């Protein structure tokens, strides 16, 4: 009998394959635990790993035991109730072991604990999410090509001929081919002049030099002014460029009507969005806009941690987004997305202005617009009513309400759930 013993040294991550199999097999349980953990985390802890507990009953494996085989009739020592051939009745009221893990002595089996790394936690967290309506091309895979200059080539279309480069090549060739004959021609003419001072025209050496001079002049004259060898053409090659660039506008209301609770909810939502974009897509730009009575484009740090506040004019943020799109993100080259968070309170008739701006200046250029309204008591404001009118015209304009921390992740998944086709 042949025995094969694997003595290869195990690597540092020797259990990585089994670990991935376990995550794949119990993905449903792990995702439920991740969703529960997210609702309890603060913004700063969002990207950490997590220790997951899975009930022991959910990971129980079927097992097979080896029996003695055949039919046996045995009465074990200590039995005072049965004799050989008696049939044992089924326990009443579900009695018996029944596969339970606890006993009357209080002993049992603990839940299985499993620690997810940061990457594993985030992979489960953002599983099956995507930016909706990415209809131009796949953001991270497909590219288109543009022609760029790449030197010269000896073959090409006559319309691409580089005259200056070709003439330079022809001049260099003529100098190179004529250099040696011209040098010898100059020497022969000097020798001929010396011989003619002492000898007649029919002197054999004079005749020989004259023949040589004639041949040298013929060789020099045969060198063409320009040759096909000299021709050079402008070379253009295909350079890959992204066909589908994406930009996400994040608009957050930081006015006085947004209390600490509302701002915390909005920040948590945008934190999820920012982490998701950075993890799922390689080429994407994020524009952060904070607003109260005036709007301001800010960086990530100021967007999440600035304490500036004021009155409420939502249209200021929408106008700024419109101007930035026109200046920096033409819709012919960019997939444009927007996410807005507010408590729904707005100044006077500004909600009507927002409605008109969205219909005329924003939505015709956007792939997708997500609006969340943070409302602890479940009531919505005038801004919500105006935005509902926008949804009647554009199906890619989506609105959701968030009441507390537990609603953030379900709403986020609903807004950015992958559309299977």
N, C-alpha and C positions, 0 to 999 in steps of 0.2 A: 504494500500500500504506500503510495507516494504522499508525503506531507510537504506542503509549501509554507514556509515561515517568512513573513514579511518583516525584515529587520531594518527597513528604511527609517531614518530619523524623522519623527513628526515635527512639522513646522510649528511656529508660534501659535498660529490659528488653526490647529489641527482639528478642532471641532466646528469650524466655520460652516462646513457643508451640512452637518447635522443640525446646526443652529438655524440655518436658513430653511431646512425642511420642517423644523418645528414651527417656525414663524408662518410658513405657508400653510401648514396643516391646521393651526389654531388661529388663523388670521382673524376670523370673526370675533373670537373671544378677546384677542389682543386689541382690535380696533374699538370694541366696546369699552375696554379699560382705558384706552388712550383718550377717547371722547370724554369719559368721566373725569380723567385727570386734567384735561385742558380747562374744564369749567372751574377748576379749583386753583389754577395757577395765576400768578401775576405776570405782567408783561415781561419783566426781566428774566423770569424762569421759563419762558415759552420754548426755548430751544434745548432744554436739558433732557436727559434721558428719564426713564421712569421704571420703577419696580412694580411689576404687574403680578397680581395674585389670580390664579385660575383655580376654580373649584376642582377638587380631586376627582369628583364624579365625571367631569368633562374630559379628563385626560386618561380615564381608565382604558386599559388595553385588553382585548380578548386574549384568553390563555387556554391552552389545552394541556390536560394532564394525562399521564399514561396509566391506564387501568390494568388490572390483572387478567382481564379477558374472560369470556365464558359466563355461564350462569352459576351463581353460587348461593348456597343457603347456609348461613352461619348465624349462630347465636353467641354473642360476645359475653365474656365473663361479667358478672355484676348485673345482668339483666334479670329482672323479676317480673316482667310484664308480658313479654312475647315469647312464643315458641316458634320453632321452625315451621314455615308455611304461612304464618300470619301476615296479613296485609296492613301496612301502617297507613292510617288515615291522614289526610291533609290537615295541617294545623288550622285551627279556627281563628277567624277575625284577622287574617294576615299574619299570624304568629310565625315563629321560626326566624331563621337568620335573614332571609330575604335579600341577601347581598348588601346589607347595611354595614357601614364602617364603624359604627359606635357600638359600645357594649354597656351592660348595666353597671359596670365598674367605672364609667365615666371616661373610658379611653376612646380615642378616635383617630382620624387621619387629618392632618392640617392641609390647607390649600397649598397648591404648588406655586412657589414664587419664582418669577422670571424677570431678570433685569434687562430692559431694553436700552441699547446705546442711543446716543443723540441722533445718529443717522437713521437707525431703525425706527426710533420714535417718530421722526419727521416724515419718513417714508410712509408709515402707516397713517400718519396724521393727514397727509395731502394725497392719499391714494384716491384715484379716480376723479381728480379735479383737473380742470383746464380752463383757459380763457375761451369763452364762447365765441362762436362765429369767426374763427380765424380762417376766413374763406379765401384769402389771396394765395398763400402757400403755407407749408409747414414752417414754423419759425426756426426750428433748430436744424433742419435737414436740407431743404432744397435751396439752391442758389441760382442766380442768373449771372450772365457774363456780360462784360462791357469791353470794348476794344480799347487797348492802351498801347502807346508807343513802346517799342522794345528794340531799339537799334535799327540795323539795316540787314537786308538779305539780298542775295545775288539773283533771285528769281522773284517775279511778282507781276502785278498788273501795271501796264504803262502809265496809268493815271497816278500810281503811287511812286513813280520814279523821283528820286532825289537828284536834281540836276547838279547842285553844288557838290554833293558827295561823289557823284559819278565823274565830274570834271576833275576833282582832286585826285581821284584814282587814275584817270587817264594821264594827267600830268606826271604823276609819279612813275607810271609805266613808261612813258616816253623818255623821261630822264634816265631811267634804268637801262632801257634797251639801246639808247643812243650814246650813252656815256663812253663805252669802249671804242666803237667805231669813230666817234668824234675825236677822241684822244689820239687814235692812230692816224686819222686824217690830218690832224694838225702837225704831227711829227713827219708824215710823208711829204706834206707840202713844204716844210722847212728843208728836208733833205733834197727835194727836187730843185729848190731855189739854189742851194749850194752847188749841185751838180751842173746846173745850167750856166753857172759862172765860169766853169772850167771845161765843159764839154758841149758838143753840138747837140742839136735836138734829136738826131737819130742815134745817139749813143745808147747802147743796149740797156744800161742801168736807168737812163732817163725814161726810155720807153716802158720799162718794167714798173717804175714808180707811177707813171701816168696811168697805166692799167689798174694798178692797185688803188690809186686815188679815185678813179672812175667807179670801181667796184664798191669802195667805201661809201661814196656819195649815193650810189644806188641803194645800198643797205639802209642808210640813214633815211632816205626818202620813202622807203617801203614801210617804215614804222607808221602805222595809222594814227591819226589824230585822236580817235576814240574807238574802242573795241567793245564787243559785247561782254568781254571779261571785265570791263571797267564799270559796267552799269550796276547801280545800287538802288534798291527800292526801300521805301519806308516800311519797316516791319511792324505789324500790329498783332498782338496776341490777346486771347480771351482771359480776362482777369475776373475771378469769381467775386461777386458782391451779394450781400443778402437781398433776396427778393422781398422778404417780408420782415419789416422792422415793426416793433410794437412799442407803444408808449402808454403808460397808465397814469392818469391824472387822479390824485387823491385830494379831495376837497373836504376839509373838516371845519365845522362850525365851532368857534371858540368864544362865542359871544357870552354876555353875562347871563343869558337865559339858560345856557348849558351849565348845569351844576357839576360838582365833582363826580357824582355818579354817572351822569350822561357823558362827561368827557372821558371817564375811565372806560366806559363801554365802547365809545368811538375809537379810542386808542387801541384797545384790545382787538377790535375788528381790523383796523389798518395794520396792526402788527401781524396778524394772521395773513393778510393780503400781501404784505411786503415779504414775509418769509416764503410764502408760496411762490411768488414771482421769481425771487432770487434762486429758489431751489429747482423750479420746473423749467425755466427758460434761460438760455445762455445770453441772448441778445434782447434786452428789454430796458427801456428807460422809464424812470419813475419821476413824475413831477409832483411835488408836494405844495399844496396851497392851503394856507390858513386864512380864515376871514372872520371879521366881526362887522363893523361898518365899512371897513376897507379890506381888500384882499392883498395878500403878500405871498410871493413865491419864496419858499424857504428850503433849507436842507433837511436831511433826515433828523438830525439832532434837535433842531429848533421845532420841527413839526411835532415831535412827540413830547418834548419837555419844556417848551416855552410856556410862560405863565401869562402872557399878554392876553387881554380881554377887552371887551367894549360892547357897543350896541350890536344890532343884527341887521345886516343888509346882504342877503344871500346872493343877490344878482351880481355883487362885486366880484365874487369868486368865479361865477360863470362867465362874466365878461373877460376876466383875466385869462381863463382857459381858452376862450374863443380867440383872443389876440395871440396867445402862445401857439395855438394850432396853426393859425395863418402865417405866423412868422417862422416857425421852426419845424412843423410837422405836416407837410402837405399830405392830404389823404390819398393821393395817388401812389405814395411811397410808404406810407405808414398805416399799420393797424392801430386805431386809436380807441382807447378804453378810458372809462371814468368811473370812479366810485366816490359817492358823497355820503357824509354822515351829518345829521343835524337832529335837533329836537323838534323841528317843525315850526317853531316860533319865528316870525319874520316881521319886518317893519311895514306897516300900513299896506299899500298896494304893491309892494315889491314882489309878492308871490306871482302876480300877474305878469310882471316884467320877466321873472324867471321862466314862466310858461312860454312866453313869446320868444325869448332867447333860445330856449331849448328846441322849439319847433323850427325856427328859421335859421339859426346860426350854429347849432351844436349837433343835433341828431343826424342831419344829412351827411355828416362826416365821420360819425362814430360807428364802431362795430358793436359796442355794447356799453350800456350805462346802468350802473347799479346804485340805487338810492336806499339807504337804511334810515329809518326814523327811530330815535331812541325815546321811548315813552314808557315810563314806569307804571303809569296808571292805565295804560291801554288806549288813551284818547289821542287822536291825531289833530294836527293843526291845519291852517289854511294852505300851507305849502304842500301838504300831502294831497289835499283836494285838487290843487292845480296840477300836481304831478300825475295824478290819476288820469287827467285829461290827455297828458302826453302819451300815456300807455295806450290810449285808444288809437293813436296815429302810428306809433312805433312799437313793434313787438320786442325790439331789442332794448327797450327801456323797462327796467324791472324795479319794483319797489317792495321793500320788506320792513317789518317793524321788529324791534328788539326790546323786550321788557326787562330782562335781567341777564346776568352772566351766563346762565344755562342756555339762553337762546342764541348766543353768539355763534357757536360752532355749527349747529343745525342750519341757521340762516346762511352762514358762509358757504357750507356745502351745497345748499340749495341754489345759491347764486352762481356758483362756479362748478357745478356738477358736470362731469364729462357727458357730452351728447353722443350717445352711441348711434351709429348709422349702419 
